[in-house]
Amino acid sequence: MNHMILPMTSGMTENGMINRLHFRLKVLMRRFGLVTALILAILVSLILSVGLWRSPGRDLKNASDADATKQVVAAKSVTGLYDLDQLVYNQKDGQYMVVDYRPTTTKMIKRLADWQMTFDKKERLSNKGYLKALAQTNTMVMAFPDAVAGNIVDDMLSGDLDLPTNAEISRIRVPMGDANTVAFFDDKKRIVYRYKVTSAAKTMASFKMSSETVPVAYRLNGKHLLTDTLSDVSLRSYSYLMETNGTNNYLSSLFAGTTTPSATRKGDSLTYNDGSSRQMTLNTNSGVVHFDAYDVDNVGDDFNERMRMGYDWLVRIHQIPDNIYFFESHDMGRNLTYRLYVNGLPIYNQTTYGTVQIKQHDVRHEEIDFSQYSLQVPLPADNDSRATLSDSAAVYKQLADIGISKKQVVDLAYGYRWVSDTTENVVTLQPEWYFEVGDKWQAVKDAIADAQQEGDD
């Protein structure tokens, strides 16, 4: 039987080749498919990462887990933010201000909160009577850096004093010995709110005056009460590691509820804008951030509400570490300033305004300035690294010599100069005298140097 062999067609040839190729690819994928997929995934990831890094909007679009762990949460309460910044002992031989007061005032406030008190009377005193009441012997006077709303002071203590909600409370006077009367002072209006102590489990007698004090005297200058020092004081310098808060820590929060902002860079300025109501500009060189919101629903209708809204904003922008405190208020809380404090003294020149400044312009517009930098870890202190600051009288004379009269000076206080070394990521804090004229704080040394420069020109 003869067998006929048929020739192979072109279609059969192509199908066979495809089948063989498919078989070989399956073998290769079994052997090397996982490795190939991983390599491709890594390459794609690198390409995307480079693209995001080169984009000015990367901070908003790619918040990393590392940045999230650095976010500063609300480590303190509202009353912890609006804390005291002075303690004076009124003794028979004079008045003495404690330099590092906060460890004592914190314990005093906690004890005072346990006292039972009832309202006695409200008095408006003359200038002379006001100074006399503040300097009453055998009492201690705790002061706020600037007036604080009565409702916040009420919350700081027992919560049932019923101080006027928007009263501007500047100081609290407590007895050293037997608990009899507690007084709350309003420096601007010269008003004193007196309370009778009905029950006190523990008095203030156990709080002995610190050895690190300076003799002082109160003095009125218009509506302002100043605490003049009567002798020199030696203050220590400190060094800290500087921490830079990632843009993600506040960017996503400030633009929450709006469209994703676009990002543009011009020199050192990196600007984020949602195109309608919010804009944030970061100076990548100085670390200063400026934010404007034109769609704020609630900026606060009175002094108390504005102070509480200030706290809410600090929480929102992750600017409420343990060492930040309220420093100053203008226009009944429409302009609030907060500063970092170290050992009881504020840092003045971290920026031109402090650490955070919040301004309420109208019912919808809020303006916030803050710093991207904060203090992280204190470095070992050198006990010999100190500065001796002269008494207030000598400082007033220095200012008078350059044309700034004593009457012009709204306030005069010790503080720290922020000196940063960005290459080493270290901040040195140097104690100096600072003074306030026309709502602006300046180092006395800087004012003298400026005057000398103008004289030379």
C-alpha positions, 0 to 999 in steps of 0.5 A: 500500500502506497502512502502519500506524503502531503506537503506542509502548508504555510499556516501549519508552519506558523502555528507550530512556531507559535506553539513552540515559542509559547512553550519556551516562554512558559518555561522561562516565566516559570524559571525567571518570571518572579525575578523579572517582575521584581526588577520591573517593579523596582525600576518603575518605583525608582522612576516614580520616586524621582518624578515625585522628588523633582516635583514641588508638590511632593510634600503633599502627594507623598507623605511618608511614614517617617514624617508621620512619626515626627508629627507633633501632637497636642502635648498640652492643654489650653491652660498649659499653653496659656501658662505663667511666666513670672514669680515674685516673692513679696518679703519684708525686705523687698521683692524677689523674682525667681529666674527659673520659676516654672517648676514652682508655679506649676506646683502652686497652680495645682495646689491652688486648684484644690482650694475652695474659694468664694467671690468677695469683691471687685475693686478699681484701684488708683495707680498707687493703690494697685502697686501697693496691693501687688507688693503686699508683704508675705504674698507671692505674685504669679504673672502671665506674660500678657493678659489672659481671658478670665475663662481660661484662668478659671479653667486653669484653677477649680473651674468654678470661680466665675471670673468674667469670661473676657476679663483680662487677667494679668496676675494672681496673688496668693498668700505665703502662709495662712490661706485667706485671700486670693486676688486676680489683677487686671493691669490695664484697668487696675481692677482687682478681683478678690476671693475668700478662701473657705477651704485649703487642704495645703497652704503655700507655706512649703514653697520656699524661695529659690536661691536663684533670684533677683531683687525687683520693683514694680513700676507703672508706665501708662497701662503697662506694669513693668518689673524692674530688676535692681541688681545684675544677674548671671544667666547660662547659655544653652545649646540644642539640636535643631529639628525641622518639621516636615512640610507634610506635618501641617500642609495636609491639615491646612488644606483639608476640605479644599482641592489639592493645591498646586505648588510653584517654586520661585527661588527660595519660596515654595508656594502652595495654592488651592486657587480659591481660598488658601495659600501657604508659602515656605521659605526653604532657606529660613524655614519661615512659613506664611499661611492665609485662609480666606474661608474661616468659619469661626475666628472667635467673637471675643477675647476668650474665643480668640485665645481658644481658637489660637490653641486650635490653630497651633494643634492644627499646624502641629506647633504645640510642643511642650516648650511653646507658650503664649507670649503676647496679645494685641487688640483683644486677641485678634493678634496672638504671639507664641514663643518657645521658652527655655528655663523660664525665658522666651526666645525672641529672635527665632523669627521676626515675630516669635515662633507662631503669630496668628492675626485675625483680619476680618470675619473670614480671613486668618493669617498665620506665620510660624517656623519650620524649626524647633528645639529637639534635644538639649546638649550638655550644658557648660556651667562656665558659659554664662552672661551677666546682665546688668540691672534695668536702670543701666539698660534704660540709660543705654537706651536713653543714650541712643534716643529711646526714653524710659517712657517709650519702653512698653516692656523690658525683659530677659530673653534668649537670642537664637543663633543657629548653625545649620551645618551642624544642626545646632542652636545656641541660646544666648541670654540678653536684654530685650525691650518693646517699643510700639508692639515690636521687640528688639535686642538692646544690643541690636538697637545700640549697634543700629544707632552707632551704624547710623551715626557713622553714616 
